Amino acid sequence: MRSRRAWTRFIQAATQPAGSQRTAEDRMTMPRPGRFAVPGWSSRAGGAAPFRRLTRWKERLSLNSPATGTAKVPAPGNRDLRLLPAAVAAWVAAAGVTRLDAAAALLGAGALVALAVGSGIASFFPAGWGRCRRLVLPCVVPLAVAAVVAVPAAALIQARTAGPVFPAVQDRASITAVLEATTDAVMISPDRFTGADRFLVEATLTAGTVDGTRFAARTPVVVIGPASWRQIADSDSVRAAGHLLPTEPGDRAVALLLAETSPQMARSADRTTFPAQVREDFVELASRVAGEGGLLPGMVIGDRSTLDASVEQNMQTTGMTHLTAVSGANCTYVLAFVFLGARAARLPRLPAAALGMLALIGFVILVRPEPSVLRAAVMGGLGVAAVLTGRGRVPLALLLLTVVVLLTIDPWLTASYAFMLSVAAAAGLITFGPVLAARLARFMPALAAQLLSVPITAQLFCTPLLLVLQPALPLYSVPANLAATPVVPMVTIVGMAAVAVLVVAEPLAVPLVLVAGWGAAWVGSVAEFFSAAPGAALPWMGGPLGAVVTGALGLSIVLAVVFSSQLLAAVRRPHHTSRRGGQRSTAGQGRTSTLVWLAGGCALGLGAVMLWPVGRPADGAWLVAACDVGQGDAFVLRTGERKAILVDTGPEPDDVDACLDRLAVTTVELLVLTHLHADHYGGIEGVFRDREVERILYSSTEPTLPAVVSEVSSQRPAPERLVAGMQGEHGDGGTYGRLAWAVLWPGNGVRPASENDSSAVLEVIIDPPDSTSGSPVTILMTGDLEEEAARSMLRANPGLVERGVQILKVAHHGALNGGLDVAHAVRPRLALISAGRDNDYGHPHPSIITGLAAAGITVARTDELGTFLVSVDDNVLRIKR
């Protein structure tokens, strides 16, 4: 106990200025100094009143309340919300301006400047204008901050879109470009048609040639290139040819460059290659010595190039992905370790702080300024400044000031999920973490409560954002993070020490890498253990709606924890009444109890709302569902209650799994892989999640199955190669009708010229349920069949042309090489197209859409509708989102 008190006294002495070690009683009696005071914002002028109201709810979070039974003095900075309006204004201004074109951005920035100047002038109105002043004063600083953020952002947008680059992007022109890489090449998902590896590089377009015209520029772009781009590193100069595509509004990059040639590279000789070389050496040493699945370089310097796919999947399933890359926590460890170590060596506070800041700057340069690292580094610098000026810890104010500073420097951070997650986690740990720890401390030791509160708080505040990226809840995230947390600081500090020693002598770094590798291996083992547990990832509502509903559920939990003391007090003590004017009134318990029970009711209700869509059918009498799986195909043909045929799986397991969950499909009677391109089979693992698959058919020119198909189906029915003439029937003709299918292509003697041309073509005839009183519906599924093979298929099946079909699945996502011959021959009433929204391939092609419309064929597309259902009622085909 004595050593703990001694360490505590050392921390206080290291972080407080000389002469500032006052007792708690002294601090409680001293007047509170104003932080970030703004002239004219006095309570007498009425300007502070909104902030007093804004911070009143924070008083309830104080750990000094009688219900907690503690005598600690709360950190006043945790309740300082005066910068909240400014931070919100900065975020809104940055998000708004970066989504505008140059002219609108300049106009918006000018309007904000005018409003800021006008409100500043209005704040000096004479006393007779009291009400006007009270309305205007709280707006002065937020409007000024919004203007400060918007003006440079608008100027940057104007500079980025000036010259010939922007028109070339809008025309999707071909270009020969000279690029300066700003990141290392990162492997992304393989090409969905060929399965070949692809790499992404962020770069600055410095010069180029479009239509024979040369130009110079400084335009940020994102390059997607083939495997030859693997070697590109930060600061390399690259020359390549490709074509430009526009990006989404709000993206940092002005254009997407799809590289069509290998890069002609010139390695830069400037100083930025030294950190890159250090990173490369450390990655190589860690891979050679540690052997922990490539996790160590990610945990220490944020390099995930050697991370095993299985380890990455385990970390994602258990909610530990943040440990595979450098985050704000790493910056905190480095800064605290160096600063406190310097103070332990009896260095004065100023040199110790300077040394810590130098270490932090070096760390950021080494790992590269990712959004979360930038946020933590800037916040750490402001924290050191606060300590040196004697202001102490004001973490919430520092976080808000950090947001304002970073958005002023880089307004495109508002579109970065890494930055949003970092800010959300930091805000939760600052505001709610201490409260949760205090509540948990009633039932367990204080240290255990503090450790447990960190992953719970981070999960509560980050889950709404994470669900936008992946609609699944990691069930074991809290215990997994608890098991891994103790070794994370050790891995960071020892790993960084190994990096520093590696620069001097590699043999001396080997023991440090071994120790850090042991910690990383422990983290990997924890992820593997929990990811193999039952129900490790629960399907959940995704997208913006899922984020909103989950956020409301999290808020209900936060309110229930915050007001738990009042609830317990209301339950345990009898109702005390008083006589006032001859009437009995219950003393303040009713409102508190009502609020707490309301929060609990909201939590239960929202939980029911979240769970309901997972297991219930999406609609009553649907026949066909087109799943929105991005740039790929996945079509569900209903055969019974919770039963269906699935034609293709899309590229990602999570997408097809979520769609089948939403449709309440638990048995896949037949899985058809029309051909073996990844955008048609890549999601197969998701089909087998908690479902029974009775039969698998596939078509291909390849002699063997892809590894993922072989692995998933190893314990299941063996996949069968299909040929023309195969057929089957499903359903009993009652509630869900009857379905019959037949394979029309490829025939036994056919040798397709390409994998696309080997696509299985199925004719499906559905007798609708008795309740719909409709005629049979014929559907033609065509995979990615290209134009010449489509003509051969039609010649081989003359009866198909005579019969015609009602619904046609347009080949190859509506690509130009699919042609219109099939549509013209079979005369469908409805054409289905599955394509990713704003995909890189330009699918569906405008000429295909125009040709279908000219033939009087209605088109339904997943890139416009998302997942949609097709039903029939009185011989009318109906489409429902």
C-alpha positions, 0 to 999 in steps of 0.5 A: 500500500505504501508503494502505491501511495508513493507512486501516486505522490510521484505522479502528482509531483511530476504533473503539477507545477511547483507550489501547486500541491494543495489539499483537496480541502484547499481546492474545494475552497478556492474559486474555480478559474475560468478556462478558455474564457471569452471576453463578454461571456460573463454571467452578468451579460447572460452569455454563460447561462446557456453553458450553465444549463448545458453543464447542469446534467454533468453535475449528476455524473459527479462522484461526490453525490451522497449515493456514491459514498465517496469523497473524491473531488471530481475533475472539473475539466470533465464537466467543462462543455463550453467548447462543445458548441464550437466543436459541433460548429466546426464539425458541421461546417467541415462536413458541409463545405467539403461536400460542395463544389468550389463555387458553393463552398466559397459562397457558404464560407463567405456566408459564415464569415458574414454571420460571424462578423455580424454576431460579433458586432451585435455583441457590442450593442448598447444595454437597451438591446439586452434580449438581442445580446443574450441571443447573439452572444452564445453564437459568436464563438461557434460562428467564428470557429465555423468560419475559420474552418470553412474558409481554408476548406473552400480555398482548398476545394477551389485549388483542388478542382482548378485546371483540366483535372476536374473536367477530365474526371467528370468525363471519365477520361483516360490519362497518363499520370505522374503521381507522388505516393502519399501512402504505402500500397495496401492490398484490398479485396481481389478483383471480383471478376478475375480474382486477381490481387489489387492494391490501393495507393493514395497519391497526389497527381502532379502532372498528366496528359489528357487528350494530348494536352499536358498539365501540372496539378496538385490533386489528391487521388486514390489509385487502384492497381494490379499486383505490380503496384504492391511495391509502391511506398510512401513518397515514391514518384510513379508514372502510369496510365489509366482512366479517371472516375469521380469520387463521392462528395466529401471524399478527400480524393478528387478522383479514383484512378484505375491503373491499366499499366504497371507503375514506372517508379522512381524511388524518392531520395528525400528524408521521408524514406528513412522512416519507411526503411525503419518500418520495413526493417522492423516488419522484416525482423518481427516476421522472422523472429516473433512469428505471431501471425503478423500482429506485432508490426500492426500493434507497434507501428500500424503496419498490417501488411504481414497480418494473416487473414485468419488473425485479422478475421478473429480480431474483427469477430471479437471486436479487437480490430483497433489493436491491429493498428496504431491508435490514440492509446499508443500515443498516450503510452509513448508520451506518458512513458517518456515524460514520467521516465524523464521526471523519474531521472530528475529532469525539470518539468519543461525539459521532460515535457519537451522530451515527451513531445519529441518522442511523440512527434517521432512516433507519429512520423514513424507510424504515419499520421493516421486520423486517430494518431493525429487526434491523440498526438494533438490532444497529448500536445495540448495536455502537456501545454495545460500541465506546463501552464498550471491548468492541470487536466482538462480532458473533455475541453482538450478533446473538443479543442483537438477536434476544432484544431484538426478539422481546421487543418484537415476538414476531410477528417469528418468523413474518416471512420477512424477519426470518428471512432477515435473521438467517440471512444475518447469522449465516452472514456472521459465522460462516462468511463469514471461514472461506470467505474464508480458504479461497478466499484460497488460490486467489485474491487476498484481496480477491476471496476476501472479495467472493466469500464474501459472496454464496456464504455468504448463498445457502447460509444463506438458500436453505432459507428461500427454497425455502419461498417459491419452489421454484426455485434461481437458478443465477446468483445468485452471479455476479449478486450479485458484479457488482451488489455494488460499486455497492450502497453507492454507490447507498445513500449517494448516494441518501440524500444526495439524500433529505436534499438534496431536503428543502432544495432539489429542484434540488440533488438532481437530480445525486445522483439521476442518479448513484444512478440510474446505479448502479441501472440497472447492477443492473437490467442485471445482473439482465436479463443473467443472467435471460436466461441458459440455466437461470437458475432450476432447478426444485427441491423446495419446502415444508418438506421442501425446506427441510430437505433443502436445509439438510442439503445446505448443512450438508454443504457448510459442513462440507466447507469447514471441514474442507478443511484436514484433508482436504488434510493427510490426503491429502498427507502419509503416515500417521505411526504410533507404537508404544504398548504394542506396537501400531501406532495411526494418529495422529488422521487416520482420524476427520478423513478419515472426517468429511470424506468423510462430509460429501462423501457426504452432499452427493452423496446429498442432491443426488441426492435433490433432483434425483430427483423433478424428472425422474421420474414421480410414479406408474405408472398414474395417469390424472388429477392435480389440481395444487395451484395454490392458489386456481385450477384445473389438471388433468392428464389423462395421454395417454402417457409424459411426455405429457398434456392440461392443463385450465387453468393455475392463477394462478401460473406457478411452481406449475403448472410445479412440478406438471408437473415432478413428473409428468414431463410434457414434452409438453402435447398439448392445453392447454385454458383453460376461460375467461379468468379469471386463476385459470385462465390466469394460470400459462400461462407456466409451462406453456411452460418447457422443454415443447412445447405442441402445441395451445391451445383456449380459451373466453371472452366476451371478443373478445381474449385477455389479454396474457399469453396472447398473449405466451406463445403468439405463437411457439407454436400459435395459440390456437383458440376452442372450441365444442360439438362439437369433439373429439379422441383421444390415446394408442395404447391400450397402456401408457397407454391411450387418451383421447377428449374432446368439447366439450359447452358452450358451443354455437355459438348460446349467448351466456353471461351472464358469463365464468364461464358461458362455461366450456368443459365437456369430457367425457373418456373414458379407456380405462385401460392394459391392465395395470389391467384396468379399464373406461373412465372418464368425466370431466366438466370444468366450469370455473367454470360457474354454476348457471343455465348448468349447467342449460342445459348439461344440457338441451343434452346429454340423452345426458350424463345418460343415460350418467352419469360416474365423475368430476366436476370440481366447478364454480367450486372448490365455490362456492355459485353452482355448485349441485348440479344437475350432480352430481345429474344425472350421478351421479359416484362421485368429485368433484374440487375445486381450491381454495386452502387457507384461501382468502379466498372460502370455497371450497368452500362447506359446503352443496356439500360436505354435498350431495355427501356426502348423494348418496354422492359421495366428495370429493377436495380440493386444499386438504386433500390438496395435489396428488393422483393418481387411478388405476383398478384393477379398476374401483376409483378410487384417490386418492393424495397 
